[in-house]
Amino acid sequence: MSALSQVRYKVRDALRRDRTFNHTIIESDAYLQGTHSVHPNELDVSHGPVLYLEDISVSFDGFQALNNLSLYIDDGELRCIIGPNGAGKTTMMDVITGKTHPDSGQVFFGQTMDLSQMAEHDIATAGIGRKFQKPTIFPEHSVWENLELAMKTDKGVWHSLFTVLSAEQKDRIEEVIEIIGLQALYFSKADLLSHGQKQWLEIGMLLMQDPRVLLVDEPVAGMTHQEMDRTAELLTSLAGKHSVVVVEHDMDFVRSIANQVTVLHEGSVLAEGTMEEVQNNQKVIEVYLGE
């Protein structure tokens, strides 16, 4: 093991929740005594990572989709996840969002929220948003209406029929429209947008939910080069306020946005580091980049 690999191993080992168990006990006592600043149901990122996946294994009819996968995403970082087909990328996102329950291992949102014990809608409400490869929008509604429908509010029939948007809510829609770059298309039907614009609209719909983590699956598939450049700008602008996890196959796009890259292979982390480090990793070249 190289010196750099040894340092990474020590850092990853130190991040484990079971390595901070004593801190967690102290914090739990503080909750009971009323001296801790974070409520048990609030997101606690006091140790840095916002997502912990530790020793996660998932199998489907004998196929090992994830194999003791351990992955840590820091609060506010932009992380790119790459790997060949069947590496476990989609299953990893399914585990985080509660669509798939792991056979073993732990998945935590911050220090205290055990995602494996939460329903999908509760995970979304807690602050994890997921964008699938194919945009999920309301094609017959305008850009503005799509964002309004996605707003984090009471969705009851009575509330929807008789509640008027507040000035603060209108300001939030305006803010998100500006973030996704669709200011000139406020009242355009979503069905008339280009493929790239539909992708940005769906990202905007996720932003209306105020997520702490955004999981973005192959955002530039089918885009023009100009749309890809704009998507790169959008995702990098979101990092900091949000943690952004991007699963992507387009290596040119990954190079344009990546600070940290994780390579998955056969359900485990094969390599992790900067794009340059990953590109020069012989194992990565053999199983993925060499294709």
C-alpha positions as a Markdown table, in Angstrom:
| # | Residue | x | y | z |
|---|---|---|---|---|
| 1 | Met | 0.0 | 0.0 | 0.0 |
| 2 | Ser | 1.4 | 3.4 | -1.0 |
| 3 | Ala | 1.9 | 6.2 | 1.5 |
| 4 | Leu | -1.0 | 8.1 | 0.0 |
| 5 | Ser | -3.2 | 5.1 | 0.2 |
| 6 | Gln | -2.3 | 4.6 | 3.8 |
| 7 | Val | -3.2 | 8.2 | 4.6 |
| 8 | Arg | -6.6 | 7.8 | 2.8 |
| 9 | Tyr | -7.3 | 4.6 | 4.7 |
| 10 | Lys | -6.6 | 6.2 | 8.1 |
| 11 | Val | -8.9 | 9.2 | 7.2 |
| 12 | Arg | -11.7 | 6.9 | 6.0 |
| 13 | Asp | -11.3 | 4.8 | 9.1 |
| 14 | Ala | -11.5 | 7.8 | 11.4 |
| 15 | Leu | -14.7 | 9.0 | 9.7 |
| 16 | Arg | -16.6 | 5.8 | 10.6 |
| 17 | Arg | -19.6 | 6.4 | 12.9 |
| 18 | Asp | -18.4 | 3.6 | 15.2 |
| 19 | Arg | -15.1 | 5.5 | 15.5 |
| 20 | Thr | -17.0 | 8.5 | 16.8 |
| 21 | Phe | -19.3 | 6.4 | 19.0 |
| 22 | Asn | -18.0 | 8.0 | 22.2 |
| 23 | His | -18.9 | 11.4 | 20.8 |
| 24 | Thr | -22.4 | 10.1 | 20.0 |
| 25 | Ile | -22.9 | 8.8 | 23.6 |
| 26 | Ile | -21.8 | 12.2 | 25.0 |
| 27 | Glu | -24.2 | 14.0 | 22.6 |
| 28 | Ser | -27.0 | 11.7 | 23.5 |
| 29 | Asp | -26.5 | 12.6 | 27.2 |
| 30 | Ala | -26.5 | 16.2 | 26.2 |
| 31 | Tyr | -29.8 | 15.8 | 24.4 |
| 32 | Leu | -31.3 | 14.4 | 27.6 |
| 33 | Gln | -29.8 | 17.2 | 29.7 |
| 34 | Gly | -30.9 | 19.9 | 27.3 |
| 35 | Thr | -27.4 | 21.2 | 26.7 |
| 36 | His | -26.8 | 20.1 | 23.1 |
| 37 | Ser | -27.5 | 22.7 | 20.4 |
| 38 | Val | -28.8 | 20.1 | 17.9 |
| 39 | His | -32.2 | 18.5 | 18.4 |
| 40 | Pro | -32.3 | 14.7 | 18.0 |
| 41 | Asn | -34.5 | 15.0 | 14.9 |
| 42 | Glu | -32.4 | 17.7 | 13.2 |
| 43 | Leu | -29.4 | 17.0 | 10.9 |
| 44 | Asp | -26.2 | 16.8 | 12.9 |
| 45 | Val | -23.1 | 17.2 | 10.7 |
| 46 | Ser | -20.8 | 18.2 | 13.5 |
| 47 | His | -18.3 | 15.5 | 12.5 |
| 48 | Gly | -18.1 | 16.6 | 8.8 |
| 49 | Pro | -19.9 | 13.9 | 6.7 |
| 50 | Val | -23.6 | 14.4 | 5.8 |
| 51 | Leu | -23.9 | 10.8 | 4.5 |
| 52 | Tyr | -22.4 | 7.6 | 6.0 |
| 53 | Leu | -22.6 | 4.3 | 4.1 |
| 54 | Glu | -20.7 | 1.7 | 6.1 |
| 55 | Asp | -20.2 | -1.9 | 5.1 |
| 56 | Ile | -23.4 | -1.9 | 2.9 |
| 57 | Ser | -24.2 | -5.2 | 1.2 |
| 58 | Val | -27.2 | -5.8 | -1.1 |
| 59 | Ser | -27.9 | -8.9 | -3.2 |
| 60 | Phe | -30.7 | -9.7 | -5.6 |
| 61 | Asp | -31.4 | -13.4 | -6.4 |
| 62 | Gly | -27.8 | -14.3 | -5.8 |
| 63 | Phe | -26.3 | -11.2 | -7.6 |
| 64 | Gln | -24.2 | -9.1 | -5.2 |
| 65 | Ala | -25.1 | -5.5 | -6.2 |
| 66 | Leu | -23.2 | -4.0 | -3.2 |
| 67 | Asn | -20.4 | -5.7 | -1.4 |
| 68 | Asn | -19.4 | -4.1 | 1.9 |
| 69 | Leu | -19.6 | -0.7 | 0.4 |
| 70 | Ser | -18.3 | 2.1 | 2.6 |
| 71 | Leu | -18.7 | 5.7 | 1.4 |
| 72 | Tyr | -18.6 | 9.1 | 3.1 |
| 73 | Ile | -20.0 | 12.3 | 1.6 |
| 74 | Asp | -19.0 | 15.6 | 3.4 |
| 75 | Asp | -21.5 | 18.3 | 4.0 |
| 76 | Gly | -21.5 | 20.8 | 1.1 |
| 77 | Glu | -19.2 | 18.8 | -1.2 |
| 78 | Leu | -19.7 | 17.9 | -4.9 |
| 79 | Arg | -18.8 | 14.2 | -5.4 |
| 80 | Cys | -18.8 | 12.3 | -8.7 |
| 81 | Ile | -19.5 | 8.6 | -8.7 |
| 82 | Ile | -18.3 | 6.7 | -11.7 |
| 83 | Gly | -18.0 | 3.0 | -12.6 |
| 84 | Pro | -18.9 | 0.5 | -15.3 |
| 85 | Asn | -22.4 | -0.8 | -15.7 |
| 86 | Gly | -23.3 | -3.2 | -12.9 |
| 87 | Ala | -20.9 | -1.5 | -10.5 |
| 88 | Gly | -23.7 | -0.7 | -8.0 |
| 89 | Lys | -24.2 | 3.0 | -8.6 |
| 90 | Thr | -28.0 | 2.9 | -8.9 |
| 91 | Thr | -28.4 | 0.4 | -6.0 |
| 92 | Met | -26.3 | 2.8 | -3.9 |
| 93 | Met | -28.7 | 5.6 | -4.5 |
| 94 | Asp | -31.7 | 3.3 | -3.9 |
| 95 | Val | -30.2 | 2.5 | -0.5 |
| 96 | Ile | -29.7 | 6.1 | 0.4 |
| 97 | Thr | -33.3 | 7.1 | -0.6 |
| 98 | Gly | -34.9 | 4.1 | 1.1 |
| 99 | Lys | -36.1 | 2.3 | -2.1 |
| 100 | Thr | -33.8 | -0.6 | -1.3 |
| 101 | His | -33.0 | -1.8 | 2.2 |
| 102 | Pro | -29.5 | -3.2 | 2.7 |
| 103 | Asp | -29.0 | -6.8 | 3.7 |
| 104 | Ser | -26.3 | -5.6 | 6.1 |
| 105 | Gly | -24.5 | -2.4 | 7.0 |
| 106 | Gln | -25.5 | 1.1 | 8.1 |
| 107 | Val | -26.6 | 4.2 | 6.2 |
| 108 | Phe | -26.9 | 7.4 | 8.2 |
| 109 | Phe | -27.9 | 11.0 | 7.3 |
| 110 | Gly | -25.8 | 13.0 | 9.6 |
| 111 | Gln | -24.9 | 11.5 | 13.0 |
| 112 | Thr | -28.4 | 10.6 | 14.1 |
| 113 | Met | -30.8 | 9.7 | 11.3 |
| 114 | Asp | -30.7 | 6.0 | 10.4 |
| 115 | Leu | -32.0 | 6.0 | 6.8 |
| 116 | Ser | -32.5 | 2.2 | 6.8 |
| 117 | Gln | -35.3 | 2.7 | 9.4 |
| 118 | Met | -37.1 | 5.4 | 7.4 |
| 119 | Ala | -39.7 | 5.3 | 4.7 |
| 120 | Glu | -38.9 | 6.9 | 1.3 |
| 121 | His | -41.1 | 9.9 | 1.7 |
| 122 | Asp | -39.7 | 10.6 | 5.2 |
| 123 | Ile | -36.2 | 10.5 | 3.8 |
| 124 | Ala | -37.2 | 13.0 | 1.1 |
| 125 | Thr | -38.8 | 15.2 | 3.7 |
| 126 | Ala | -35.7 | 15.0 | 5.9 |
| 127 | Gly | -33.6 | 16.6 | 3.1 |
| 128 | Ile | -32.4 | 14.1 | 0.5 |
| 129 | Gly | -33.6 | 14.7 | -3.1 |
| 130 | Arg | -33.0 | 12.5 | -6.0 |
| 131 | Lys | -33.1 | 13.3 | -9.7 |
| 132 | Phe | -33.5 | 10.4 | -12.1 |
| 133 | Gln | -31.9 | 10.2 | -15.6 |
| 134 | Lys | -35.3 | 10.9 | -17.3 |
| 135 | Pro | -36.9 | 14.2 | -16.2 |
| 136 | Thr | -40.0 | 13.8 | -14.1 |
| 137 | Ile | -42.0 | 17.0 | -14.6 |
| 138 | Phe | -45.5 | 18.1 | -15.3 |
| 139 | Pro | -45.5 | 18.7 | -19.1 |
| 140 | Glu | -48.8 | 20.5 | -19.4 |
| 141 | His | -47.9 | 23.0 | -16.7 |
| 142 | Ser | -45.7 | 26.1 | -16.9 |
| 143 | Val | -42.2 | 26.3 | -15.5 |
| 144 | Trp | -43.6 | 28.5 | -12.7 |
| 145 | Glu | -46.4 | 26.0 | -12.0 |
| 146 | Asn | -44.0 | 23.1 | -11.9 |
| 147 | Leu | -42.0 | 24.8 | -9.2 |
| 148 | Glu | -45.1 | 25.8 | -7.3 |
| 149 | Leu | -46.3 | 22.2 | -7.3 |
| 150 | Ala | -43.0 | 21.0 | -6.0 |
| 151 | Met | -42.9 | 23.5 | -3.2 |
| 152 | Lys | -42.5 | 22.1 | 0.3 |
| 153 | Thr | -46.0 | 22.9 | 1.6 |
| 154 | Asp | -49.2 | 21.2 | 2.7 |
| 155 | Lys | -50.5 | 19.2 | -0.3 |
| 156 | Gly | -54.1 | 18.7 | 1.0 |
| 157 | Val | -56.9 | 19.4 | -1.3 |
| 158 | Trp | -58.4 | 22.2 | 0.8 |
| 159 | His | -55.0 | 23.9 | 1.3 |
| 160 | Ser | -54.2 | 23.6 | -2.5 |
| 161 | Leu | -57.6 | 25.1 | -3.5 |
| 162 | Phe | -57.8 | 28.1 | -1.2 |
| 163 | Thr | -54.2 | 29.0 | -0.2 |
| 164 | Val | -52.6 | 32.0 | -2.0 |
| 165 | Leu | -48.8 | 32.0 | -2.3 |
| 166 | Ser | -47.1 | 34.3 | 0.2 |
| 167 | Ala | -44.6 | 36.9 | -1.0 |
| 168 | Glu | -41.8 | 34.8 | 0.5 |
| 169 | Gln | -43.0 | 31.7 | -1.5 |
| 170 | Lys | -43.1 | 33.8 | -4.7 |
| 171 | Asp | -39.6 | 35.1 | -4.0 |
| 172 | Arg | -38.4 | 31.5 | -3.5 |
| 173 | Ile | -39.8 | 30.5 | -6.9 |
| 174 | Glu | -38.2 | 33.5 | -8.6 |
| 175 | Glu | -34.9 | 32.7 | -6.9 |
| 176 | Val | -35.0 | 29.1 | -8.1 |
| 177 | Ile | -36.0 | 30.1 | -11.6 |
| 178 | Glu | -32.9 | 32.3 | -11.7 |
| 179 | Ile | -30.7 | 29.6 | -10.3 |
| 180 | Ile | -31.7 | 27.1 | -13.1 |
| 181 | Gly | -31.5 | 29.8 | -15.8 |
| 182 | Leu | -35.1 | 29.7 | -17.0 |
| 183 | Gln | -36.1 | 33.4 | -16.3 |
| 184 | Ala | -37.3 | 33.9 | -19.9 |
| 185 | Leu | -39.5 | 30.9 | -19.7 |
| 186 | Tyr | -41.7 | 31.6 | -16.6 |
| 187 | Phe | -45.0 | 30.8 | -18.3 |
| 188 | Ser | -43.8 | 28.4 | -21.0 |
| 189 | Lys | -45.3 | 24.9 | -20.9 |
| 190 | Ala | -42.7 | 22.4 | -19.6 |
| 191 | Asp | -43.4 | 20.1 | -22.6 |
| 192 | Leu | -42.0 | 22.8 | -24.9 |
| 193 | Leu | -38.6 | 23.0 | -23.2 |
| 194 | Ser | -35.5 | 21.5 | -24.6 |
| 195 | His | -34.1 | 18.3 | -23.1 |
| 196 | Gly | -31.5 | 20.2 | -21.1 |
| 197 | Gln | -34.1 | 22.8 | -19.9 |
| 198 | Lys | -36.3 | 20.0 | -18.7 |
| 199 | Gln | -33.4 | 18.6 | -16.7 |
| 200 | Trp | -32.7 | 22.0 | -15.1 |
| 201 | Leu | -36.4 | 22.4 | -14.3 |
| 202 | Glu | -36.4 | 19.1 | -12.4 |
| 203 | Ile | -33.3 | 20.2 | -10.5 |
| 204 | Gly | -35.3 | 23.3 | -9.7 |
| 205 | Met | -38.2 | 21.2 | -8.5 |
| 206 | Leu | -35.9 | 19.4 | -6.1 |
| 207 | Leu | -34.5 | 22.7 | -4.9 |
| 208 | Met | -38.0 | 23.8 | -3.9 |
| 209 | Gln | -37.9 | 21.0 | -1.4 |
| 210 | Asp | -34.9 | 22.6 | 0.3 |
| 211 | Pro | -32.8 | 19.4 | 0.2 |
| 212 | Arg | -29.4 | 19.2 | 2.1 |
| 213 | Val | -28.3 | 16.4 | -0.3 |
| 214 | Leu | -28.9 | 16.1 | -4.1 |
| 215 | Leu | -28.5 | 12.8 | -5.8 |
| 216 | Val | -28.2 | 13.4 | -9.6 |
| 217 | Asp | -28.3 | 10.5 | -12.0 |
| 218 | Glu | -26.6 | 11.0 | -15.4 |
| 219 | Pro | -27.7 | 14.6 | -15.8 |
| 220 | Val | -26.1 | 15.3 | -19.2 |
| 221 | Ala | -27.2 | 12.2 | -21.1 |
| 222 | Gly | -28.6 | 13.4 | -24.5 |
| 223 | Met | -27.6 | 17.1 | -23.9 |
| 224 | Thr | -25.9 | 19.4 | -26.4 |
| 225 | His | -22.4 | 20.6 | -25.5 |
| 226 | Gln | -23.8 | 24.0 | -24.6 |
| 227 | Glu | -26.3 | 22.4 | -22.3 |
| 228 | Met | -23.6 | 20.3 | -20.7 |
| 229 | Asp | -21.6 | 23.4 | -20.0 |
| 230 | Arg | -24.6 | 25.1 | -18.4 |
| 231 | Thr | -25.3 | 22.0 | -16.3 |
| 232 | Ala | -21.7 | 21.9 | -15.1 |
| 233 | Glu | -22.1 | 25.6 | -14.0 |
| 234 | Leu | -25.4 | 24.8 | -12.3 |
| 235 | Leu | -24.2 | 21.8 | -10.3 |
| 236 | Thr | -21.0 | 23.5 | -9.1 |
| 237 | Ser | -23.0 | 26.5 | -8.0 |
| 238 | Leu | -25.2 | 24.3 | -5.8 |
| 239 | Ala | -22.2 | 22.8 | -3.9 |
| 240 | Gly | -21.6 | 24.4 | -0.6 |
| 241 | Lys | -25.2 | 25.0 | 0.4 |
| 242 | His | -26.0 | 21.5 | -0.7 |
| 243 | Ser | -24.1 | 18.2 | -1.0 |
| 244 | Val | -24.3 | 17.2 | -4.6 |
| 245 | Val | -23.6 | 13.5 | -5.6 |
| 246 | Val | -23.4 | 13.1 | -9.4 |
| 247 | Val | -23.5 | 9.7 | -11.0 |
| 248 | Glu | -22.3 | 10.1 | -14.6 |
| 249 | His | -20.6 | 8.1 | -17.5 |
| 250 | Asp | -19.5 | 11.1 | -19.5 |
| 251 | Met | -15.9 | 11.5 | -18.5 |
| 252 | Asp | -15.5 | 14.9 | -20.1 |
| 253 | Phe | -18.3 | 16.2 | -18.0 |
| 254 | Val | -16.9 | 14.6 | -14.9 |
| 255 | Arg | -13.6 | 16.2 | -15.5 |
| 256 | Ser | -15.3 | 19.6 | -15.8 |
| 257 | Ile | -16.9 | 19.5 | -12.3 |
| 258 | Ala | -15.1 | 16.9 | -10.2 |
| 259 | Asn | -13.1 | 17.7 | -7.1 |
| 260 | Gln | -13.4 | 14.2 | -5.6 |
| 261 | Val | -14.2 | 11.1 | -7.6 |
| 262 | Thr | -15.3 | 7.7 | -6.3 |
| 263 | Val | -15.0 | 4.7 | -8.6 |
| 264 | Leu | -17.3 | 1.8 | -7.9 |
| 265 | His | -16.6 | -1.8 | -9.2 |
| 266 | Glu | -18.5 | -4.9 | -8.3 |
| 267 | Gly | -20.3 | -3.2 | -5.5 |
| 268 | Ser | -17.3 | -1.7 | -3.7 |
| 269 | Val | -15.1 | 1.3 | -3.8 |
| 270 | Leu | -12.3 | 0.6 | -6.2 |
| 271 | Ala | -10.6 | 4.0 | -5.9 |
| 272 | Glu | -11.2 | 7.5 | -4.6 |
| 273 | Gly | -9.4 | 10.8 | -5.1 |
| 274 | Thr | -9.0 | 13.7 | -7.4 |
| 275 | Met | -9.8 | 13.1 | -11.1 |
| 276 | Glu | -6.0 | 13.1 | -11.9 |
| 277 | Glu | -5.4 | 10.5 | -9.2 |
| 278 | Val | -8.3 | 8.3 | -10.5 |
| 279 | Gln | -7.2 | 8.6 | -14.1 |
| 280 | Asn | -3.7 | 7.4 | -13.2 |
| 281 | Asn | -4.9 | 4.5 | -11.0 |
| 282 | Gln | -3.9 | 1.3 | -12.9 |
| 283 | Lys | -6.8 | -0.7 | -11.5 |
| 284 | Val | -9.3 | 2.0 | -12.7 |
| 285 | Ile | -7.7 | 2.0 | -16.1 |
| 286 | Glu | -8.0 | -1.7 | -16.4 |
| 287 | Val | -11.7 | -2.0 | -15.3 |
| 288 | Tyr | -13.2 | 1.2 | -16.5 |
| 289 | Leu | -11.3 | 4.0 | -18.2 |
| 290 | Gly | -9.5 | 1.5 | -20.4 |
| 291 | Glu | -12.9 | 0.6 | -22.0 |
